[in-house]
Amino acid sequence: MLSRRHLRVKVMQALFAYQRSGGAELILGEKLLNQSLTKIYDLYIHQLSLLTEVHSFAKRQIEDGKAKRMPTKEDLNPNMRFVENRVLVQLENHPQLDKHIAARKINWVEHSELIRRIFTAFKESADFQNYMNGEVPTYKEERRIIYKLYEDYLLENEHLQSIFEEKSMLWMNDFDQVSDLVVRTISDFKKDVDFGGTLAAMYKDEEEDRAFVKDLFRKTATNNIEYQDMIEAKLVNWDLDRIASTDILLMKMAVSEFINISSVPTKVTMNEYIEISKEYSTPKSKMFINGILDKLLIELKEQGKIKKMGKGLIGN
């Protein structure tokens, strides 16, 4: 679920917070970093649970119609196509998802009116009407209507976004990535697989990724002054105070990764921090960071401080 780039971004954010605190509590900074990573998976489960909540609401609406004192013919013989949607049924009965929802005590009862408004708007859409009244849908078409529900009526709902923001300020930085993951999860579901398939794991390799995060955070934080001096020595005609703080931090992290993370090729490290700078710093940052890191890498190799281990990593 979490790519190495996303892990680097979370470490960057944690290091900013750590520096603002005066760098007094390394263990506390690391704890907050781990909490921010855990929160990403919480958001993933919350978003999936929303789909099951809309599904449950639709079923309750049908039961309420049948229970009317004077039900109409439509109430007694409702169109069951949406509530019997195989993707939604797989999610509703998914033991893994159910376990995660229970563990986090996720409950949308206090937001039932919002769920009602979302489903009502969805029901009135042309996409929904075509789905309900067209030919018997294939599994692919059943999945497609869930994409529409999720992307157009859940993700785009400003009230819902406000609820997520109230639950955790950390979530808004990760919203787009988690939303993409929800879509990929649904895309990977299969009609002939129990419960559609498995949910995404938080880490590709939990042991390795946790070690990567821990080492990158600790080594960058504890060698902050040393790395800053190394960077400053390469700033010909540049005033350190006039360089974006994000650029300085990204270069410190890159140097830390060059020296301390033996399993990552230097070319990968270079490319990753240049890409991160495109999103989190200034338009000129990528060229500046590339130039400084090139000089530092040559020097570190000459000093014998680059020690990469593993197949294909020697000399990189």
ChimeraX attribute file (.defattr): number of C-alpha atoms within 10 A of each C-alpha:
attribute: neighborCount
match mode: 1-to-1
recipient: residues
	/A:1	17
	/A:2	20
	/A:3	12
	/A:4	15
	/A:5	14
	/A:6	15
	/A:7	19
	/A:8	21
	/A:9	16
	/A:10	20
	/A:11	26
	/A:12	21
	/A:13	15
	/A:14	20
	/A:15	24
	/A:16	17
	/A:17	15
	/A:18	21
	/A:19	13
	/A:20	10
	/A:21	11
	/A:22	8
	/A:23	16
	/A:24	11
	/A:25	11
	/A:26	15
	/A:27	10
	/A:28	12
	/A:29	23
	/A:30	19
	/A:31	12
	/A:32	15
	/A:33	24
	/A:34	17
	/A:35	12
	/A:36	21
	/A:37	19
	/A:38	12
	/A:39	17
	/A:40	22
	/A:41	21
	/A:42	19
	/A:43	21
	/A:44	23
	/A:45	20
	/A:46	19
	/A:47	20
	/A:48	21
	/A:49	21
	/A:50	17
	/A:51	19
	/A:52	19
	/A:53	19
	/A:54	21
	/A:55	22
	/A:56	15
	/A:57	17
	/A:58	20
	/A:59	16
	/A:60	13
	/A:61	14
	/A:62	18
	/A:63	14
	/A:64	12
	/A:65	18
	/A:66	18
	/A:67	12
	/A:68	11
	/A:69	7
	/A:70	10
	/A:71	13
	/A:72	12
	/A:73	9
	/A:74	11
	/A:75	17
	/A:76	15
	/A:77	12
	/A:78	13
	/A:79	13
	/A:80	12
	/A:81	14
	/A:82	20
	/A:83	18
	/A:84	14
	/A:85	19
	/A:86	19
	/A:87	24
	/A:88	24
	/A:89	17
	/A:90	20
	/A:91	23
	/A:92	19
	/A:93	14
	/A:94	17
	/A:95	13
	/A:96	13
	/A:97	20
	/A:98	16
	/A:99	11
	/A:100	16
	/A:101	17
	/A:102	10
	/A:103	9
	/A:104	11
	/A:105	9
	/A:106	15
	/A:107	14
	/A:108	15
	/A:109	10
	/A:110	8
	/A:111	11
	/A:112	14
	/A:113	11
	/A:114	15
	/A:115	21
	/A:116	15
	/A:117	12
	/A:118	18
	/A:119	19
	/A:120	12
	/A:121	12
	/A:122	18
	/A:123	16
	/A:124	10
	/A:125	11
	/A:126	10
	/A:127	14
	/A:128	18
	/A:129	12
	/A:130	11
	/A:131	17
	/A:132	16
	/A:133	11
	/A:134	9
	/A:135	8
	/A:136	11
	/A:137	16
	/A:138	12
	/A:139	15
	/A:140	13
	/A:141	13
	/A:142	19
	/A:143	20
	/A:144	18
	/A:145	19
	/A:146	19
	/A:147	17
	/A:148	14
	/A:149	21
	/A:150	20
	/A:151	15
	/A:152	13
	/A:153	17
	/A:154	22
	/A:155	16
	/A:156	12
	/A:157	14
	/A:158	11
	/A:159	12
	/A:160	17
	/A:161	16
	/A:162	13
	/A:163	11
	/A:164	18
	/A:165	15
	/A:166	12
	/A:167	11
	/A:168	14
	/A:169	13
	/A:170	17
	/A:171	21
	/A:172	16
	/A:173	12
	/A:174	19
	/A:175	19
	/A:176	12
	/A:177	14
	/A:178	22
	/A:179	18
	/A:180	12
	/A:181	17
	/A:182	20
	/A:183	15
	/A:184	13
	/A:185	16
	/A:186	20
	/A:187	15
	/A:188	14
	/A:189	21
	/A:190	17
	/A:191	16
	/A:192	9
	/A:193	10
	/A:194	12
	/A:195	22
	/A:196	22
	/A:197	18
	/A:198	15
	/A:199	22
	/A:200	16
	/A:201	11
	/A:202	16
	/A:203	17
	/A:204	13
	/A:205	11
	/A:206	12
	/A:207	9
	/A:208	12
	/A:209	16
	/A:210	14
	/A:211	12
	/A:212	20
	/A:213	18
	/A:214	15
	/A:215	16
	/A:216	23
	/A:217	25
	/A:218	18
	/A:219	18
	/A:220	24
	/A:221	21
	/A:222	12
	/A:223	13
	/A:224	17
	/A:225	12
	/A:226	12
	/A:227	21
	/A:228	16
	/A:229	11
	/A:230	14
	/A:231	19
	/A:232	15
	/A:233	11
	/A:234	14
	/A:235	14
	/A:236	8
	/A:237	6
	/A:238	10
	/A:239	9
	/A:240	13
	/A:241	8
	/A:242	7
	/A:243	13
	/A:244	12
	/A:245	13
	/A:246	18
	/A:247	21
	/A:248	18
	/A:249	19
	/A:250	23
	/A:251	24
	/A:252	25
	/A:253	26
	/A:254	28
	/A:255	27
	/A:256	22
	/A:257	24
	/A:258	28
	/A:259	19
	/A:260	19
	/A:261	22
	/A:262	16
	/A:263	18
	/A:264	17
	/A:265	21
	/A:266	22
	/A:267	11
	/A:268	12
	/A:269	19
	/A:270	20
	/A:271	14
	/A:272	16
	/A:273	22
	/A:274	23
	/A:275	13
	/A:276	20
	/A:277	21
	/A:278	14
	/A:279	11
	/A:280	13
	/A:281	16
	/A:282	12
	/A:283	11
	/A:284	10
	/A:285	21
	/A:286	19
	/A:287	12
	/A:288	14
	/A:289	19
	/A:290	16
	/A:291	13
	/A:292	17
	/A:293	22
	/A:294	11
	/A:295	12
	/A:296	20
	/A:297	19
	/A:298	11
	/A:299	14
	/A:300	15
	/A:301	15
	/A:302	10
	/A:303	9
	/A:304	9
	/A:305	13
	/A:306	24
	/A:307	18
	/A:308	20
	/A:309	15
	/A:310	10
	/A:311	7
	/A:312	10
	/A:313	15
	/A:314	13
	/A:315	11
	/A:316	15
